[in-house]
């Protein structure tokens, strides 16, 4: 006889993250298999993005950050021009 899985049951264990207070901050402990699969290292930097479904971790991209910093300078310098172009 086969077992039917209901929507609340899972056929595979979902890894969980444990949060702990560290001084005035909160630290997260990830399972080793998650760390290995994502390529997370002790000194790596990740962005935390809030979404409608929770938190999303995105690996820090230095080239993207440099591009965004340059954009912010240009956007401030040419804000009136950009406002006109957006219409």
C-alpha positions as CSV (number, residue, x, y, z in Angstrom):
1,X,0.0,0.0,0.0
2,X,1.5,3.4,-1.0
3,X,1.3,6.4,1.3
4,X,-0.2,9.6,0.0
5,X,1.6,12.8,0.9
6,X,-0.6,15.7,2.1
7,X,0.3,19.3,1.4
8,X,1.5,19.7,5.0
9,X,3.9,16.7,4.8
10,X,7.3,16.7,3.2
11,X,9.0,13.7,1.6
12,X,12.4,15.3,2.2
13,X,13.7,17.0,5.3
14,X,13.9,20.8,4.8
15,X,17.1,22.2,6.3
16,X,16.5,24.8,9.1
17,X,18.5,27.7,10.3
18,X,19.0,28.5,14.0
19,X,19.1,32.1,15.2
20,X,21.0,33.1,18.4
21,X,21.7,36.3,20.1
22,X,25.3,37.5,19.8
23,X,25.9,40.7,21.7
24,X,23.4,43.2,20.3
25,X,22.9,41.2,17.1
26,X,21.4,38.0,16.0
27,X,23.6,35.3,14.4
28,X,22.4,32.4,12.2
29,X,23.7,28.9,12.1
30,X,23.3,27.1,8.8
31,X,23.5,23.3,8.3
32,X,26.8,22.2,6.7
33,X,25.0,20.8,3.6
34,X,23.4,24.3,3.0
35,X,26.7,26.1,3.5
36,X,28.5,23.7,1.1
37,X,25.8,23.8,-1.6
38,X,25.7,27.6,-1.5
39,X,29.5,28.1,-1.4
40,X,29.3,30.1,1.8
41,X,32.7,30.7,3.5
42,X,33.5,32.2,6.9
43,X,34.5,35.6,5.4
44,X,31.9,35.7,2.6
45,X,29.5,38.6,2.4
46,X,25.8,38.2,1.5
47,X,22.9,40.6,1.0
48,X,19.7,40.0,2.9
49,X,16.6,40.9,0.7
50,X,13.2,41.0,2.2
51,X,10.5,39.5,0.0
52,X,6.8,38.9,0.3
53,X,7.7,35.2,1.2
54,X,10.5,36.0,3.7
55,X,14.2,36.6,3.5
56,X,16.4,35.9,0.5
57,X,20.2,35.6,0.7
58,X,22.1,36.9,-2.3
59,X,25.9,36.6,-2.6
60,X,27.7,39.9,-2.6
61,X,28.9,41.0,-6.1
62,X,31.6,43.6,-5.9
63,X,31.4,44.5,-9.6
64,X,27.6,45.1,-9.2
65,X,28.2,47.3,-6.1
66,X,30.8,49.4,-7.9
67,X,28.3,49.9,-10.8
68,X,25.5,50.9,-8.5
69,X,27.8,53.4,-6.7
70,X,28.7,55.0,-10.1
71,X,25.0,55.1,-10.9
72,X,24.1,56.8,-7.6
73,X,26.7,59.6,-8.4
74,X,25.3,60.1,-11.9
75,X,21.7,59.9,-10.8
76,X,22.3,62.6,-8.2
77,X,24.2,64.8,-10.7
78,X,21.6,64.4,-13.4
79,X,18.4,63.9,-11.4
80,X,16.4,66.5,-13.3
81,X,17.4,65.0,-16.7
82,X,16.6,61.5,-15.5
83,X,13.2,62.7,-14.2
84,X,12.4,64.3,-17.6
85,X,13.5,61.1,-19.5
86,X,11.3,59.0,-17.3
87,X,8.1,60.8,-18.4
